[in-house]
Amino acid sequence: MVKKLVKCLVIIFFIQHLSYAKIGDEIVYYAKKFIGVPYDPDPIGAYVREKKIVYDSEVDCMYLTFRVVELALAGGDENKALDFALDKRFKTHGILSNGKVLNYDDRFEYGEDMVLSGKWGKVINFDKNVIRYVYSSRLDTKIGYIPKKFYERIKGFIMNGDIIFLVKDPSRSIKGEIVGHLGILEVAQDVYIIHAKGSKNKGGVVVKEKLRDYLSKTKYIGFIITRFE
């Protein structure tokens, strides 16, 4: 009886792992399709200003993450991706009329809100001993993150398609914003971040680079990682 139970648990774990591996691989697949796409210079995002769901000609880090995950979950089906977009980009639910979004004021505007919503994967803590907390005056709450000095310690637990949210130094925070950037992680010979690298006033492009190198060059103090399971 015990042996049968153990066998069933192993099978369930294996199926769940395969399911995540498929979603994670799909997320990376679609993220890589955006490499080379110019950075969106619009302060609020061209997709928001144009009230569109699909605006792939220029992307910022948030739109890139939105779009890539939606396509991955939908298996590339644009109609299904639209349904995912109307659910996941909004705190409640998007409203579409004649091809235009009517309520982008209900969108996720801050990365930490995406994390806390649970709509953008489960937060992976890896090792609770490395978790630190930063206070958000906007939300009046503390948010857990992993300081980047612990990257090598948790690197081996990162999986394809994980989403990384880069955490700001509180002294650089604007309006209590905690997350300043986000991207998609790929695990190959090393761990890479695929992200819209740039700024609204200087431009940029979607790139793939080693996460270790990126963390060493930025002023972000750490990160949060979520995963679709």
Steps between C-alpha positions, in 0.01 A plus 500: 500500500780740597695413186193573284451835674863598447476394136188714450668803660803458274276481193306812607825692560634389161183610320504838677867547413435421134206742501715783637789412270267535203367841614849620594644394166212668318557824691867499399411410141276804459734729695783424257279602208508857635879531515597803294161673528543873582423637846168683534576868586142591594490591873182301565556238231388531139261206545324688781484830312369323189264290716624184331570150623754421227771757430809298410695761300640665815502352849591594855585246770145468628334461161765246396425289806125536454508399136749216525316328785162545331627343178665215689192415705290515182737280302535779246126523433429876469135469604590309815788741566247784489292325767807457719592866447158623613538294814867539591582861408229634728431507872144390424434433131558687176208633296534497122271680256555533124859391544577764765561448871259715701653466845879509485479709819435164669824353362799386702719808500750381761700178493449434870123503444547228238695293753249545781200425274604139442400538134863500388616177656591377844779676687797264531691562823766229440663545842310686773829587670591740219169690493513866598219755507448845353222736601257645245350827619254482209358169621592546866646151514831314497590292197746212508787482251834326447807730525713465187804398709322165549459438128761222478337327796161467330611493134466121472131512589401741222297344218427585139223759469523638852410869523742729681395827663794729585469679834601864542709651774239673722697825471439494123133413528239728342151507654582191704576291191691183588552324166690701241542244223400148396592233250495133403766249608650234276710215635753369249877470560442786744201703622401778261253786524295598195372852552420835344821676593488877477322807628211720391726794415799316350336205326637148486422153372399152620814303580615172651793514741643307792302576813816503712653773284182704497462487878860606550452812285166624631404699808216263585548350845340165428217316334177304530442194282159357409414181316194358325435151635 
